[in-house]
Amino acid sequence: MPLSTKQNTHLRSLCHHLNPVVIVGDAGITPGVLAEITAAIAHHELVKIRLPAGDRTARRQLIDQICTETDAVIVQTIGRTATFYRRGKKPRIVLPT
């Protein structure tokens, strides 16, 4: 689900005040962490995730893996923190058209 620039800007403004819901450790994306991420995205729609320290390439691979496994889209990355969005069955966030 690609987001328009207007939708992405709206989501970025909403995620500014959020705290990370899930913190990924050095072990990476384990099945337990993936289950927590999936549950958090299903409940909140917009979640912030703290990624482990490392190089940018490794973090980008983790972000791509999270997007693929959870069917979410990346909204923003700042340093080690990434924000993801997936529309819920009963949408809580109204996106601009």
N, C-alpha and C positions, 0 to 999 in steps of 0.2 A: 504494500500500500504506500505509494509515494506521496509525500506531503508537498503541498505548494509552499512557496516562500512565505506567504501570509500565514498559513497554518503553522509552519515551523517557527516563525517569529512569535506567534501567540503561545505556542507550547514552551518556547524558551523563556518567555516572561513568566509563565506559571511555574516553571521548575526552578527559578532563581532562589526562592526561599526554602525549597525542599532540602531535607537532610538525606544522606544515603540510607536506603532501606536495607540493602544487602551489601556485605563487604566480602569480596572474593580474596581468599588467602593465596599463599604461595603455591598451594596444590593446584590452583586453577579451577576450571569449571568441572567439579565433581557432580555425580548424579544428585546428591543432596543439595548442593548449591543451585543447580539448575532447577530443582523442584521449588526451592525458595524463590528464585527469580520469577518462575512461571506463576506461582501463587501471588506474588507481590504485584506483578503486572496485571493479572486477572482482577485483583481487588482494587488497585489504585489507577490503572491505565497509564499513568505517568510516574516512572520511578527513576531514582538516581542510584547508581551502583558505583561503589569504590572498587577500583581494580588494583591488583598488586603492582609493586614497584618493578621496574624493568624497562626495557627499551620500547620505543614506540611501535615497532613492528610486532612485538609480542602482544602489546595491548590492543593493537588493531585486529590481530587474529582472534583475541578473546571477544572483542566487540562483534566481529563478524560471526563468530560461533554463537553468541547470545542471540543475535538477530535471526540467525538461521533456525536455531533450536526453539525459540519462543515465538516466532513469526511477528516480531516487533520491528520497529524502525528506530534508528538512532536519531535523536533530536539534537544532541550537543555533546561535545567532549571538552573538558577543561582539565588539563593535567591528567591526574589519575582517576577522575570522576567522569562517568558517562551517564547520560540520561536517555531512557528508552520510552517509547510510546506504542501502545497497541489498543485499538478501540475495543471497548468491552461489549458484551451482549446487550447490556443496558447502559449506554454511554453516559458517563458522568461529566465529561468535558465536551463542551460544544465548540466545534471547530468552525472558524469563519470560512465562508465559501469563496 
